[in-house]
């Protein structure tokens, strides 16, 4: 569970997040909707521990970020454009990332790559990937360590219709397995298909909260 209480972030006196409160539970997909600069990505960066709030708290599974823990270790994320080394294959990129924490095997990495519809044995360099292929690899990276929580910033951009439908099924299956998933998207269709609850943001404020019929 993630509990966000009265979260506010200011830079040079300008609020980029203003008094955000929400409770997010496992086994659900939550949508963050809003224009660029509305606060969606900034909120995700706070949950990841990349940015500290000016005031308010974020509690993950009973532990307060910045007090009990510096960063959560059970989260997989795509934030903004996935950054990979263009001169290496998809598998080699993920293997280098996995080596930071040594939690998973090569087979875990290959299974994650297969799950998103890529070939783990391919020698093609990521620099020659299409945007959709990079998005798929980003999702594989988010999934490969079997996290309890997924934070996905525009995870379906660049995918064709077939690719979008495949990703829907992957994310819905992750929800069935009990994961807590947060998706930021400009697409009302993505949000409609995937999300149990929807939070609308504008200029750093949460302006609406909807519970979808599922």
C-alpha positions in Angstrom: 0.0 0.0 0.0 1.1 3.6 -0.7 -0.3 6.4 1.5 0.3 10.0 0.3 -0.7 12.6 2.9 -0.8 16.4 2.1 2.2 16.2 -0.3 3.5 19.6 -1.4 6.6 20.4 -3.5 7.9 23.9 -4.2 10.8 25.1 -6.3 11.9 28.7 -5.6 8.5 29.4 -4.0 6.5 27.9 -6.9 4.3 24.9 -6.1 4.6 22.0 -8.6 2.6 19.7 -6.3 0.0 21.1 -4.0 -1.5 19.2 -1.0 -1.8 15.8 -2.7 -3.4 13.0 -0.7 -4.3 9.5 -1.9 -4.3 5.8 -0.8 -3.2 3.2 -3.3 -3.8 -0.5 -2.8 -2.4 -3.7 -4.3 -4.4 -5.5 -6.9 -5.5 -2.3 -8.6 -4.5 0.0 -11.5 -4.6 3.7 -10.9 -4.6 6.3 -13.6 -2.9 9.7 -13.5 -4.4 12.1 -16.1 -3.3 15.6 -17.0 -1.5 17.7 -19.5 2.3 18.0 -19.6 3.5 19.8 -16.5 0.4 18.9 -14.5 2.4 17.1 -11.8 2.0 13.4 -12.8 5.6 12.6 -13.4 6.7 14.7 -10.4 4.5 12.7 -8.2 6.0 9.4 -9.5 9.5 10.8 -8.8 8.5 11.5 -5.2 7.2 7.9 -4.8 10.5 6.6 -6.1 12.4 8.7 -3.6 14.1 10.7 -6.4 12.7 14.0 -5.0 12.0 15.0 -1.4 8.7 16.8 -0.6 8.6 20.3 0.8 5.9 19.0 3.2 3.7 16.0 3.6 4.6 12.3 3.7 4.7 9.2 1.5 4.4 5.9 3.3 5.0 2.6 1.5 4.0 -0.6 3.2 4.2 1.2 6.6 7.6 2.8 6.0 7.9 6.6 5.6 10.1 7.7 2.7 13.0 9.9 3.8 12.6 8.7 7.4 12.4 4.9 7.6 13.7 4.3 4.1 15.6 6.4 1.5 13.9 4.7 -1.4 11.6 1.7 -1.9 13.1 -1.5 -3.1 10.0 -3.2 -4.4 9.1 -0.8 -7.3 9.6 -1.2 -11.0 9.3 2.0 -13.1 9.3 3.7 -16.4 9.8 7.4 -15.9 9.9 9.7 -18.9 11.9 8.1 -21.8 13.6 4.8 -20.8 17.3 5.4 -21.0 19.4 2.6 -22.5 22.9 2.4 -23.9 22.3 2.5 -27.7 25.4 0.3 -28.6 24.2 -2.8 -26.7 21.5 -5.3 -27.2 18.3 -5.3 -25.1 19.4 -8.2 -23.1 22.8 -6.7 -22.3 21.2 -3.4 -21.3 18.9 -5.2 -18.8 21.7 -7.4 -17.6 23.8 -4.4 -16.7 20.9 -2.9 -14.8 20.1 -6.1 -13.0 23.8 -6.4 -11.9 23.2 -3.3 -9.6 21.2 -5.4 -7.1 22.0 -8.9 -8.1 18.4 -10.1 -7.4 17.6 -12.0 -10.5 19.2 -14.5 -13.0 19.8 -14.2 -16.7 16.7 -16.4 -17.3 14.5 -13.9 -15.3 15.8 -11.2 -17.6 15.1 -13.3 -20.7 11.6 -14.2 -19.5 10.8 -10.5 -19.0 12.0 -9.7 -22.5 9.9 -12.5 -23.9 6.8 -11.3 -21.9 6.8 -8.0 -23.7 7.1 -9.5 -27.1 10.9 -9.1 -27.8 13.5 -11.7 -28.5 16.1 -11.9 -25.7 18.6 -13.6 -28.1 18.5 -10.8 -30.6 21.9 -9.0 -31.1 20.2 -5.9 -32.5 21.5 -2.8 -30.7 18.9 -0.7 -28.8 20.0 2.4 -30.9 18.3 0.7 -33.9 15.1 -0.1 -32.0 11.9 1.7 -32.9 10.1 3.8 -30.3 7.7 1.0 -29.7 10.5 -1.5 -29.1 12.2 0.8 -26.6 8.9 1.1 -24.8 8.6 -2.7 -24.7 12.1 -3.0 -23.3 11.4 -0.3 -20.7 8.4 -2.4 -19.5 10.6 -5.5 -19.4 13.1 -3.6 -17.2 10.3 -2.5 -14.9 9.0 -6.1 -14.6 12.1 -8.1 -14.5 12.8 -8.0 -10.7 9.2 -9.0 -9.9 8.3 -5.8 -8.1 5.1 -5.4 -6.0 4.5 -1.9 -7.4 4.8 -0.6 -10.9 5.0 3.1 -11.8 4.6 3.6 -15.6 4.8 7.0 -17.2 3.2 6.8 -20.7 4.1 3.1 -21.1 2.1 2.6 -24.3 3.3 5.6 -26.3 4.9 4.6 -29.6 3.1 1.2 -29.8 0.8 0.3 -32.7 -2.7 -1.0 -32.0 -1.7 -4.6 -31.7 1.1 -3.7 -29.3 -1.2 -1.6 -27.2 -3.6 -4.6 -26.9 -0.7 -6.9 -25.9 0.4 -4.4 -23.2 -3.2 -4.1 -21.9 -3.2 -7.9 -21.4 0.2 -7.9 -19.7 -0.8 -5.1 -17.3 -4.2 -6.6 -16.5 -2.5 -9.9 -15.7 0.0 -8.1 -13.4 -3.0 -6.6 -11.6 -4.6 -10.1 -11.2 -1.3 -11.2 -9.6 -1.8 -8.6 -6.9 0.5 -5.8 -8.1 -0.2 -2.1 -7.4 0.1 -0.3 -10.7 0.1 3.4 -11.4 -0.2 4.5 -15.0 0.2 8.1 -16.3 -1.3 8.5 -19.7 -2.7 11.1 -22.1 -5.0 8.4 -23.6 -8.5 8.2 -22.3 -8.8 4.7 -23.9 -5.8 3.4 -22.0 -7.2 4.8 -18.8 -10.7 3.4 -19.5 -9.5 -0.1 -20.2 -6.9 -0.4 -17.5 -7.8 1.7 -14.4 -9.8 1.0 -11.3 -9.4 4.6 -10.1 -8.5 7.8 -12.0 -6.9 11.0 -10.6 -7.0 14.1 -12.7 -4.2 16.7 -12.3 -3.9 20.3 -13.4 -1.1 22.7 -12.5 0.1 20.5 -9.6 -3.3 20.0 -8.0 -5.5 17.0 -8.0 -8.8 18.3 -9.4 -10.9 15.2 -9.6 -10.9 11.5 -8.4 -13.1 8.9 -10.2 -13.8 5.3 -9.3 -14.3 3.2 -12.5 -16.8 0.5 -12.8 -14.9 -2.8 -13.2 
